[in-house]
Amino acid sequence: MAELISGAMPPDDSGTDTFNRFRYQAHIAFRFCLNCYFEQGVLAITAEHFEDLLVESEHELRFVQIKTRNTERGPWKFRHLMDDGGALRSLLRTHRALRGLDDGRRLVYDIRLEGALERSDSIRRLAYGAHGADEAMSKACATRLVCDEAEAEDLLSRVVIHAPEPPREFIEDRNLSDLRRAAGHLSANELKSIYEATIGLIETAMRADLLNDNWPGAILEPESSILEVRRRADAKRVDRPRLRPILYRLDGSDHAFLSVVTDPDRLRATDLERKMLAVAASGVLIKRAKQLRANASRHMLEFRASTVLDVERFLADLEFRLLSVAETSAAAVGPGPMAIWRAIEERLELHADQYDPRQILNREPLLLMGAICQYSDECQFDWQANA
């Protein structure tokens, strides 16, 4: 226990459940590690002891604050974020430390909260997909954090809250369920072993020597840091090479799970079906296209809900790549939807890594074909050479 809490004591994590709160942060970081290993946008995760988690992607730097709250204390309110040890106080320190540090990536301040948000409180304006802070919130933030209103407004403009995160007693089960979906070929004992080893790696990074005043400059500008600071920063960084010795056993998994979709709203006679009927596609081909479209639609919705990145940019890139292969395949073969279908299918099977580099659809050719069917349903592809 002494080893776990050595270094700076957490300002808001005192009490007999310190260890559980410490471990909760590692549990939250686990999903980022999975995204990193499967190359789904995350490049690296840096864990600063009890303080900040930095999730790096190609276009984004996401500083994550993870806060726990016992249920008897009630739901989260905006004012709680500004209490002593509150998430916004920590993020303001990071926000100020970032002045003068700019590597071109977008900054996001991500607050992960155990438990629910108060239904009628202004904190809901900061939730993912909500409207963002208003003027009254910026003024309250400036007063509580003793900063000017412009700084408070800039800080809050970068904040997004993800809540509720699962409670401490259930979050491990949630993460193990993710592992089971990703690696159904492994036994429960093997998955548990992989999970515990990954959590241990994250905790090792969290326990490593603090960066303190060198945070986050040692990460964003390592070339300007002294050798000892760079060594400490590297010890706190978890990337794919560090994860590989643990997670390599997931490589044999079938990341994509296709199923028969019976939801009538997903399989109704949409523009996809009308287009295929117009070019004399068989009933069997139309049925297959509708099933694949429904599966791809479901997986893209799951990607939107689970990723920590700029979702729309990645989905637009996937759309461009898949429409390109669809249109060039159609132009290269004779008329008829079956010939076009087979030409697209062949390219997807041979070069799935090129068309889905971020594994949004797990580089699964059938799901990629389903996405093309979805784009057809949106009137972007007509299953003929002159599309």
C-alpha positions as CSV (number, residue, x, y, z in Angstrom):
1,M,0.0,0.0,0.0
2,A,2.9,2.4,0.8
3,E,4.3,1.8,-2.6
4,L,1.0,2.6,-4.3
5,I,0.6,6.0,-2.6
6,S,4.2,7.1,-2.5
7,G,5.0,10.5,-4.0
8,A,2.4,13.3,-4.0
9,M,-0.7,12.3,-2.0
10,P,-3.9,12.8,-4.0
11,P,-5.8,15.9,-2.7
12,D,-9.3,14.3,-2.8
13,D,-8.6,10.6,-2.4
14,S,-8.0,10.2,1.3
15,G,-9.7,7.5,3.3
16,T,-9.7,3.7,3.5
17,D,-10.8,3.3,-0.1
18,T,-7.7,5.0,-1.6
19,F,-6.5,1.8,-3.3
20,N,-10.0,1.3,-5.0
21,R,-10.0,4.8,-6.3
22,F,-6.5,4.5,-7.5
23,R,-7.4,1.3,-9.3
24,Y,-10.6,2.9,-10.8
25,Q,-8.4,5.2,-12.8
26,A,-6.6,2.3,-14.3
27,H,-9.9,0.6,-15.1
28,I,-11.0,3.8,-17.0
29,A,-7.7,3.9,-18.8
30,F,-8.1,0.3,-20.0
31,R,-10.5,1.1,-22.9
32,F,-8.0,3.7,-24.2
33,C,-5.3,0.9,-24.1
34,L,-7.5,-1.4,-26.2
35,N,-8.0,1.4,-28.7
36,C,-4.3,1.9,-28.8
37,Y,-3.4,-1.7,-29.3
38,F,-5.9,-2.2,-32.1
39,E,-4.8,1.0,-33.7
40,Q,-8.2,2.6,-33.5
41,G,-6.9,6.2,-33.3
42,V,-5.1,6.2,-29.9
43,L,-1.3,6.5,-30.2
44,A,-0.4,6.5,-26.6
45,I,-1.6,7.0,-23.0
46,T,0.4,8.9,-20.4
47,A,-0.6,8.4,-16.8
48,E,0.4,11.1,-14.3
49,H,0.0,9.9,-10.7
50,F,-3.5,10.7,-9.3
51,E,-3.7,13.7,-11.5
52,D,-3.9,13.7,-15.3
53,L,-4.3,11.1,-18.0
54,L,-3.2,12.2,-21.5
55,V,-4.6,10.3,-24.5
56,E,-2.8,11.1,-27.7
57,S,-4.2,10.7,-31.2
58,E,-3.0,12.0,-34.5
59,H,-5.2,15.1,-34.4
60,E,-6.0,15.4,-30.7
61,L,-4.6,15.7,-27.2
62,R,-7.1,14.6,-24.6
63,F,-6.4,15.4,-21.0
64,V,-8.6,13.2,-18.9
65,Q,-9.7,13.8,-15.3
66,I,-11.2,10.7,-13.5
67,K,-13.3,11.4,-10.4
68,T,-15.1,9.0,-8.1
69,R,-18.1,9.8,-5.9
70,N,-19.9,7.6,-3.4
71,T,-23.6,7.2,-4.2
72,E,-24.7,8.5,-0.8
73,R,-23.3,11.9,-1.8
74,G,-25.9,12.2,-4.6
75,P,-25.4,13.1,-8.3
76,W,-22.7,15.4,-9.6
77,K,-23.3,19.1,-9.9
78,F,-21.3,21.8,-11.7
79,R,-20.1,23.3,-8.4
80,H,-18.6,19.9,-7.5
81,L,-16.1,20.3,-10.3
82,M,-14.7,23.5,-8.7
83,D,-14.5,22.2,-5.1
84,D,-11.0,21.5,-3.6
85,G,-9.6,18.6,-5.6
86,G,-12.3,19.1,-8.3
87,A,-11.7,18.2,-11.9
88,L,-11.8,21.8,-13.1
89,R,-9.1,22.9,-10.7
90,S,-6.7,20.2,-12.0
91,L,-7.6,21.0,-15.6
92,L,-7.0,24.8,-15.0
93,R,-3.4,23.9,-13.9
94,T,-3.0,21.9,-17.1
95,H,-4.6,24.6,-19.2
96,R,-2.1,27.1,-17.9
97,A,0.8,24.7,-18.3
98,L,-0.1,24.4,-22.0
99,R,0.4,28.0,-22.7
100,G,3.2,28.3,-25.3
101,L,3.0,24.5,-26.1
102,D,1.3,23.9,-29.4
103,D,2.0,20.9,-31.7
104,G,-1.0,21.6,-33.9
105,R,-3.3,19.1,-32.3
106,R,-6.7,20.0,-30.8
107,L,-7.0,20.1,-27.0
108,V,-9.8,18.4,-25.2
109,Y,-10.4,18.4,-21.5
110,D,-12.2,15.1,-20.8
111,I,-13.9,14.6,-17.3
112,R,-14.9,11.0,-16.5
113,L,-17.3,10.8,-13.6
114,E,-18.3,7.8,-11.6
115,G,-22.1,8.2,-11.0
116,A,-24.9,10.3,-12.5
117,L,-25.2,14.0,-13.3
118,E,-27.8,16.0,-11.5
119,R,-30.8,16.1,-13.9
120,S,-31.6,19.8,-13.4
121,D,-28.1,21.1,-13.0
122,S,-26.0,23.2,-15.5
123,I,-23.3,20.4,-15.4
124,R,-25.4,18.7,-18.1
125,R,-24.4,21.4,-20.6
126,L,-20.9,20.0,-20.5
127,A,-21.9,16.4,-21.2
128,Y,-20.9,14.8,-24.5
129,G,-23.1,16.1,-27.3
130,A,-24.7,18.9,-25.2
131,H,-24.6,22.7,-25.8
132,G,-21.5,23.6,-23.8
133,A,-21.1,26.1,-21.0
134,D,-23.1,29.4,-20.9
135,E,-22.1,32.8,-19.7
136,A,-23.4,32.1,-16.2
137,M,-21.2,29.0,-15.9
138,S,-18.1,30.9,-17.1
139,K,-18.7,33.6,-14.5
140,A,-19.2,31.1,-11.7
141,C,-16.0,29.3,-12.8
142,A,-14.0,32.5,-12.8
143,T,-15.2,33.3,-9.3
144,R,-14.6,29.9,-7.8
145,L,-11.2,29.3,-9.5
146,V,-10.0,32.9,-9.1
147,C,-9.3,33.5,-12.7
148,D,-10.6,36.0,-15.3
149,E,-13.8,35.3,-17.2
150,A,-12.0,34.9,-20.5
151,E,-9.7,32.2,-19.2
152,A,-12.7,30.4,-17.6
153,E,-14.6,30.6,-20.9
154,D,-11.6,29.2,-22.8
155,L,-11.2,26.4,-20.3
156,L,-14.8,25.4,-20.4
157,S,-15.0,25.5,-24.1
158,R,-12.6,22.5,-24.2
159,V,-14.4,20.5,-21.5
160,V,-16.5,17.4,-22.3
161,I,-18.0,15.2,-19.5
162,H,-18.5,11.5,-19.9
163,A,-20.9,10.2,-17.2
164,P,-22.0,8.1,-15.7
165,E,-19.0,5.8,-15.7
166,P,-19.7,2.4,-14.1
167,P,-19.3,2.3,-10.3
168,R,-16.1,0.9,-8.8
169,E,-17.7,-2.5,-8.1
170,F,-18.9,-3.0,-11.7
171,I,-16.3,-1.3,-14.0
172,E,-14.1,-4.4,-14.2
173,D,-17.1,-6.5,-15.4
174,R,-17.8,-3.9,-18.1
175,N,-14.2,-4.0,-19.3
176,L,-14.1,-7.8,-19.3
177,S,-17.2,-7.8,-21.4
178,D,-15.4,-5.6,-23.9
179,L,-12.6,-8.2,-23.9
180,R,-15.0,-11.1,-24.5
181,R,-16.4,-9.3,-27.5
182,A,-13.0,-8.7,-28.9
183,A,-11.6,-12.1,-28.2
184,G,-14.3,-14.7,-28.0
185,H,-11.9,-17.5,-28.8
186,L,-10.1,-17.1,-25.5
187,S,-11.3,-18.7,-22.2
188,A,-12.6,-16.6,-19.3
189,N,-9.4,-17.4,-17.3
190,E,-7.2,-16.2,-20.2
191,L,-9.2,-13.0,-20.6
192,K,-9.0,-12.3,-16.8
193,S,-5.2,-12.9,-16.9
194,I,-4.8,-10.5,-19.9
195,Y,-7.0,-7.9,-18.1
196,E,-5.1,-8.0,-14.8
197,A,-1.7,-7.8,-16.6
198,T,-3.0,-4.7,-18.6
199,I,-4.2,-3.1,-15.4
200,G,-0.9,-3.8,-13.8
201,L,1.0,-2.1,-16.6
202,I,-1.2,1.0,-16.3
203,E,-0.7,1.1,-12.5
204,T,3.1,0.8,-13.0
205,A,2.9,3.9,-15.3
206,M,0.8,5.7,-12.7
207,R,3.3,4.9,-9.9
208,A,6.3,6.0,-11.9
209,D,8.1,9.1,-10.7
210,L,6.0,12.3,-10.9
211,L,6.5,14.8,-13.7
212,N,5.2,17.6,-11.4
213,D,6.1,21.0,-12.9
214,N,7.4,19.3,-16.1
215,W,3.9,18.1,-16.9
216,P,2.9,18.3,-19.8
217,G,5.9,19.9,-21.5
218,A,8.0,16.7,-21.0
219,I,5.5,14.9,-23.2
220,L,4.7,17.5,-25.9
221,E,8.3,18.8,-26.2
222,P,10.5,15.9,-25.2
223,E,13.5,17.2,-27.2
224,S,13.7,20.2,-24.9
225,S,13.6,18.2,-21.7
226,I,16.6,17.1,-19.7
227,L,17.5,13.4,-20.0
228,E,16.1,12.5,-16.5
229,V,12.8,14.2,-17.2
230,R,12.5,12.4,-20.5
231,R,13.2,9.1,-18.8
232,R,10.4,9.8,-16.3
233,A,8.0,10.7,-19.1
234,D,8.8,7.6,-21.0
235,A,8.1,5.5,-17.9
236,K,4.6,7.0,-17.6
237,R,3.8,6.4,-21.3
238,V,1.9,3.4,-22.5
239,D,1.9,2.7,-26.2
240,R,1.4,-0.2,-28.5
241,P,4.9,-1.7,-28.1
242,R,4.4,-1.7,-24.3
243,L,1.0,-3.3,-24.7
244,R,2.0,-5.9,-27.3
245,P,3.6,-8.5,-24.8
246,I,0.3,-8.6,-23.0
247,L,-2.4,-8.1,-25.6
248,Y,-0.8,-10.1,-28.5
249,R,-3.1,-13.0,-27.7
250,L,-6.1,-10.9,-28.9
251,D,-4.6,-10.9,-32.4
252,G,-6.2,-14.2,-33.3
253,S,-9.7,-12.8,-32.5
254,D,-12.5,-12.1,-34.9
255,H,-13.1,-8.5,-34.0
256,A,-16.3,-8.2,-36.1
257,F,-19.4,-10.1,-35.2
258,L,-22.0,-10.4,-38.0
259,S,-25.6,-11.4,-37.2
260,V,-28.9,-11.8,-38.9
261,V,-30.8,-8.5,-38.4
262,T,-34.5,-8.8,-38.0
263,D,-35.4,-5.2,-37.1
264,P,-37.9,-4.2,-39.8
265,D,-36.8,-0.5,-39.6
266,R,-33.3,-1.5,-40.6
267,L,-34.4,-3.9,-43.4
268,R,-37.3,-1.8,-44.9
269,A,-37.4,-1.1,-48.7
270,T,-35.0,1.9,-48.6
271,D,-33.1,3.6,-51.5
272,L,-30.6,0.8,-51.4
273,E,-33.2,-1.7,-52.4
274,R,-34.8,0.5,-55.0
275,K,-31.4,1.2,-56.6
276,M,-30.5,-2.5,-56.8
277,L,-33.9,-3.4,-58.2
278,A,-33.5,-0.7,-60.9
279,V,-30.3,-2.5,-62.1
280,A,-32.0,-5.9,-62.0
281,A,-30.2,-7.3,-58.9
282,S,-31.5,-10.6,-57.7
283,G,-33.6,-11.0,-54.6
284,V,-30.7,-13.0,-52.9
285,L,-28.2,-10.2,-53.6
286,I,-30.7,-7.5,-52.3
287,K,-31.3,-9.5,-49.1
288,R,-27.6,-9.9,-48.5
289,A,-27.0,-6.2,-49.1
290,K,-29.7,-5.2,-46.6
291,Q,-28.3,-7.5,-44.0
292,L,-24.7,-6.2,-44.4
293,R,-25.9,-2.6,-44.4
294,A,-27.7,-3.2,-41.1
295,N,-24.7,-4.8,-39.5
296,A,-22.3,-2.0,-40.7
297,S,-24.8,0.6,-39.5
298,R,-24.8,-1.0,-36.1
299,H,-21.0,-1.1,-35.9
300,M,-20.6,2.5,-36.9
301,L,-23.1,3.6,-34.3
302,E,-21.0,1.6,-31.7
303,F,-17.9,3.3,-32.9
304,R,-19.5,6.7,-32.5
305,A,-20.5,5.9,-29.0
306,S,-17.2,4.3,-27.8
307,T,-14.4,6.3,-29.4
308,V,-12.6,9.2,-27.7
309,L,-11.6,10.9,-30.9
310,D,-13.0,13.2,-33.6
311,V,-15.5,10.7,-34.9
312,E,-16.9,12.5,-37.9
313,R,-13.4,13.1,-39.4
314,F,-12.6,9.4,-39.2
315,L,-16.0,8.4,-40.6
316,A,-15.6,10.9,-43.5
317,D,-12.2,9.4,-44.3
318,L,-13.7,5.8,-44.3
319,E,-16.5,7.0,-46.6
320,F,-14.1,8.6,-49.1
321,R,-12.0,5.4,-49.3
322,L,-14.9,3.1,-49.7
323,L,-16.8,5.2,-52.2
324,S,-13.5,5.4,-54.2
325,V,-13.2,1.6,-54.3
326,A,-16.8,1.2,-55.2
327,E,-16.8,3.7,-58.1
328,T,-13.5,2.5,-59.6
329,S,-14.6,-1.2,-59.3
330,A,-17.9,-0.3,-61.1
331,A,-16.0,1.5,-63.9
332,A,-13.6,-1.5,-64.4
333,V,-16.2,-4.2,-64.9
334,G,-19.1,-4.9,-67.2
335,P,-22.7,-3.9,-66.5
336,G,-24.7,-5.8,-63.8
337,P,-24.8,-5.5,-60.0
338,M,-23.4,-9.0,-59.4
339,A,-20.2,-8.2,-61.4
340,I,-19.8,-4.9,-59.6
341,W,-20.4,-6.6,-56.2
342,R,-17.8,-9.2,-56.9
343,A,-15.2,-6.7,-58.0
344,I,-15.7,-4.6,-54.9
345,E,-15.7,-7.7,-52.7
346,E,-12.4,-8.9,-54.2
347,R,-10.7,-5.5,-53.6
348,L,-12.0,-5.3,-50.0
349,E,-10.7,-8.8,-49.3
350,L,-7.2,-8.1,-50.7
351,H,-6.7,-4.6,-49.2
352,A,-9.0,-4.2,-46.2
353,D,-6.2,-2.5,-44.3
354,Q,-6.0,0.3,-46.9
355,Y,-9.7,0.9,-46.9
356,D,-10.1,0.8,-43.2
357,P,-6.8,1.9,-41.7
358,R,-8.2,2.9,-38.4
359,Q,-10.2,-0.3,-38.0
360,I,-13.5,1.5,-37.6
361,L,-15.1,-1.7,-39.1
362,N,-12.3,-4.0,-37.9
363,R,-11.1,-4.4,-41.5
364,E,-13.8,-6.9,-42.0
365,P,-14.6,-7.1,-45.7
366,L,-18.3,-8.0,-45.2
367,L,-18.7,-5.0,-42.9
368,L,-16.9,-2.7,-45.4
369,M,-19.3,-3.9,-48.1
370,G,-22.2,-3.2,-45.7
371,A,-20.9,0.4,-45.3
372,I,-20.9,0.8,-49.1
373,C,-24.5,-0.4,-49.1
374,Q,-25.2,2.2,-46.5
375,Y,-23.7,4.9,-48.7
376,S,-25.9,3.6,-51.6
377,D,-28.9,4.0,-49.3
378,E,-27.7,7.7,-48.9
379,C,-27.7,8.1,-52.7
380,Q,-24.0,8.2,-53.0
381,F,-23.5,5.0,-55.1
382,D,-25.9,3.6,-57.7
383,W,-24.4,0.1,-58.5
384,Q,-23.7,1.0,-62.1
385,A,-20.6,2.0,-64.1
386,N,-21.8,5.6,-64.6
387,A,-22.4,6.3,-60.9
